Amino acid sequence: MPSFDKKNFIKVLEQVEEGSIAPIYLLHGEDYLVKTALEELTELLVPESQRSTNLQVVDGREADFRQILDSVNTFALFGGRKVVVVRNSRIFYSRANLPALVVKSQ
């Protein structure tokens, strides 16, 4: 899977505009830069007129993995591309946090 830093993120946007869309994009780093990149990517992936039905934002701190997976595996209500944004995902926590995370998830 290719990786791009903030200087080369324009290449990702160009690929999306050309129709080469990855199934998953992982954005991480400084909050402002991630927010800006997410807005730009979302604008290209989901037209404004479809965002109310085809864009779902999930808080990874509150939703469990099963809820997120169900959201990802559900098709868009009226067709078109569906985008699920998971903010504050916990899947990248270290193993040191794993026991507490499992208890909290249950």
C-alpha positions as CSV (number, residue, x, y, z in Angstrom):
1,M,0.0,0.0,0.0
2,P,1.5,3.4,-0.9
3,S,2.2,5.9,1.7
4,F,2.1,9.7,1.2
5,D,3.3,12.4,3.5
6,K,1.6,15.9,3.7
7,K,3.9,17.2,0.9
8,N,2.8,14.5,-1.5
9,F,-0.9,14.3,-0.5
10,I,-1.8,16.1,-3.7
11,K,-0.9,12.9,-5.5
12,V,-3.6,11.1,-3.6
13,L,-6.2,13.7,-4.5
14,E,-5.1,13.5,-8.2
15,Q,-5.5,9.7,-8.1
16,V,-9.0,10.1,-6.7
17,E,-9.9,12.6,-9.4
18,E,-8.7,10.2,-12.0
19,G,-10.9,7.4,-10.6
20,S,-8.2,5.4,-8.8
21,I,-9.8,5.1,-5.4
22,A,-8.4,3.0,-2.6
23,P,-10.7,1.0,-0.4
24,I,-9.2,2.5,2.8
25,Y,-7.4,5.7,3.5
26,L,-5.6,6.1,6.8
27,L,-5.0,9.7,7.8
28,H,-2.9,10.4,10.9
29,G,-0.7,13.1,12.3
30,E,-1.3,16.7,13.4
31,D,-5.1,17.3,14.0
32,Y,-5.3,20.4,11.7
33,L,-3.5,18.7,8.8
34,V,-5.6,15.5,9.2
35,K,-8.8,17.6,9.3
36,T,-7.8,19.5,6.2
37,A,-6.8,16.4,4.3
38,L,-10.1,14.6,5.3
39,E,-12.2,17.6,4.1
40,E,-10.4,17.6,0.7
41,L,-10.7,13.8,0.3
42,T,-14.3,13.8,1.3
43,E,-15.2,16.6,-1.2
44,L,-13.8,14.4,-4.0
45,L,-15.3,11.1,-2.8
46,V,-18.8,12.1,-1.9
47,P,-20.7,14.9,-3.8
48,E,-22.3,17.5,-1.5
49,S,-25.8,16.4,-2.6
50,Q,-25.1,12.8,-1.4
51,R,-23.4,13.5,1.9
52,S,-26.5,13.3,4.1
53,T,-26.9,9.6,3.0
54,N,-23.5,8.4,1.8
55,L,-21.2,9.9,4.4
56,Q,-21.1,8.4,7.9
57,V,-18.9,9.7,10.6
58,V,-18.2,7.4,13.5
59,D,-16.4,8.2,16.8
60,G,-14.0,5.3,17.4
61,R,-13.9,6.0,21.1
62,E,-17.6,5.3,21.5
63,A,-18.4,2.7,18.7
64,D,-17.2,-0.8,19.0
65,F,-15.4,-2.6,16.2
66,R,-18.5,-4.5,15.2
67,Q,-20.5,-1.3,14.8
68,I,-17.8,0.1,12.6
69,L,-17.5,-3.0,10.5
70,D,-21.3,-3.1,10.0
71,S,-21.2,0.5,8.8
72,V,-18.4,-0.3,6.4
73,N,-20.2,-3.4,5.0
74,T,-23.6,-1.6,4.5
75,F,-24.2,-0.2,1.0
76,A,-25.2,3.4,0.5
77,L,-29.0,4.0,0.8
78,F,-29.6,5.5,-2.6
79,G,-26.6,4.1,-4.5
80,G,-23.3,5.8,-5.2
81,R,-20.1,5.7,-3.1
82,K,-20.4,5.3,0.6
83,V,-17.7,6.7,2.8
84,V,-17.3,5.9,6.5
85,V,-15.0,8.1,8.5
86,V,-13.8,6.7,11.8
87,R,-12.4,9.4,14.0
88,N,-10.2,8.6,17.1
89,S,-9.9,5.0,16.1
90,R,-8.6,2.7,18.9
91,I,-7.2,0.0,16.6
92,F,-3.8,1.5,16.8
93,Y,-3.4,1.5,20.6
94,S,-0.4,-0.3,21.9
95,R,-0.6,-3.8,23.3
96,A,0.0,-2.3,26.7
97,N,-3.5,-0.8,26.6
98,L,-5.1,-4.0,25.1
99,P,-6.5,-5.6,28.4
100,A,-8.1,-2.4,29.4
101,L,-9.4,-1.8,25.9
102,V,-10.9,-5.3,25.7
103,V,-12.7,-4.9,29.0
104,K,-14.0,-1.5,28.0
105,S,-15.2,-2.8,24.6
106,Q,-17.2,-5.6,26.3
